[in-house]
């Protein structure tokens, strides 16, 4: 059973919207060049909001999960691209490239010191350059990348690192948006509106028949780029199951809160209950992150959105939910989180029957583990350190570039993390 290329509705190989679609995983040089410029413009547009809000305090941000020095995040985008493309003499080997090969010097002599490692504490922050230097570095690294791309063979191995850097920059861009949410930074009306989840018509759950499913992405020769944790593609037998047609909404989540969901330890995984009690020792937790009001009687939910309290619509997906909370809601509802194989099977087979995804990242029941026969890619620090400890999220959010929204893409986070634009859906027991 072969996996067919995934085409979003209305898109073909030569569609004008190609540069922001999952088809970019097998894009050639010309379209890839446009997409790399598009990603860099998006990164700089998001960073401009940080300049307006934080330049006066030298871009200092508090510590905590998901909070990193903005100048380091900006410079790291260029550093990652230069490390794997401009400085990598073995880039043409693609996924077979050794991770520790000899590198050319950077166009910026201090790039490794500034951007190669995460700056630790105030000392690391003080070592970072100014904004003008960071912007100049991003411009030079992109120009170098585009020049090399113009002379590159139009083959999958040769294009591997260009596609990798494109999608990794998209992930960093969404991380900028999530950090702005955590810091309460306004993003401008147009950007903020784009990062607001749509209301979803509530549809009945879908029945997915038992299937022999090929999980993951085939080799680059078949579909273009694939992350190492999506490979190798392998067959799994998925029994029949019932799954929600869309992510759990605020209206559904409020019922859990109204029924004392945050006060009933029997609904929580033991580690999740400990997580909740640890939060209770501080500000407490009576709803998902950033919720300022969640009315059990009226059903109203007010959630801070980039520093502004907003009333959420009942049919918007519940968002900034941890895995522990998603699991507790499912226990309360007499349901369960889907396994990632179930989620992917539904995304590939049930879209025409109303399976809606891409509004929020969706927690699954699955622990993040390597697929059978896993071989780490050149960027071996991306997946391997998180195997066995993190949980898998699938889909994408309204803040994700459409290029990232692929049925095989596996995002992963610790179960207590909630700064991403994450929600969940459920399955019948």
Number of C-alpha atoms within 10 A of each C-alpha: 7 8 15 10 14 15 13 14 6 7 15 13 12 11 11 10 13 21 22 17 21 21 26 22 25 23 24 17 21 12 15 22 21 14 22 22 15 15 22 20 12 17 20 15 14 19 20 14 18 19 16 12 14 15 14 9 9 15 17 16 15 9 10 8 11 14 18 21 21 22 24 23 19 23 23 24 25 25 26 19 24 26 21 24 24 25 19 20 15 17 23 19 16 22 23 15 19 15 16 9 12 11 15 12 15 15 15 14 9 14 22 15 13 23 23 16 12 15 18 10 11 10 9 15 21 13 14 20 16 13 17 9 14 20 15 14 21 22 14 14 23 21 14 17 21 20 13 13 21 12 9 13 13 14 17 25 20 19 26 24 24 27 25 20 20 24 22 17 23 25 17 17 26 23 21 23 27 22 21 22 21 22 14 16 19 19 24 11 9 8 14 14 12 11 21 15 21 14 14 17 11 14 12 11 16 18 17 17 14 13 14 13 21 20 23 24 25 22 16 18 11 14 18 22 27 23 21 23 24 19 22 21 19 15 12 13 13 17 11 12 16 18 25 22 24 24 29 23 22 21 18 17 23 22 18 19 18 14 12 13 22 20 14 12 15 12 20 24 15 12 12 20 20 13 15 21 16 13 13 12 9 8 8 11 16 18 22 19 17 22 20 16 16 22 14 15 9 8 18 17 24 17 22 19 22 22 16 13 15 14 16 22 19 18 18 21 26 28 28 24 26 24 27 22 27 28 25 26 26 21 18 19 16 12 18 21 26 24 18 23 20 26 26 23 23 25 20 18 14 16 12 9 11 16 20 18 21 21 26 27 27 30 32 27 20 17 20 24 18 19 16 10 10 14 16 19 21 20 18 13 11 13 19 17 10 17 14 12 13 19 24 23 26 26 25 25 25 18 25 22 19 21 19 25 20 23 22 27 20 21 19 21 19 16 22 17 18 24 20 23 25 26 27 30 24 29 21 16 13
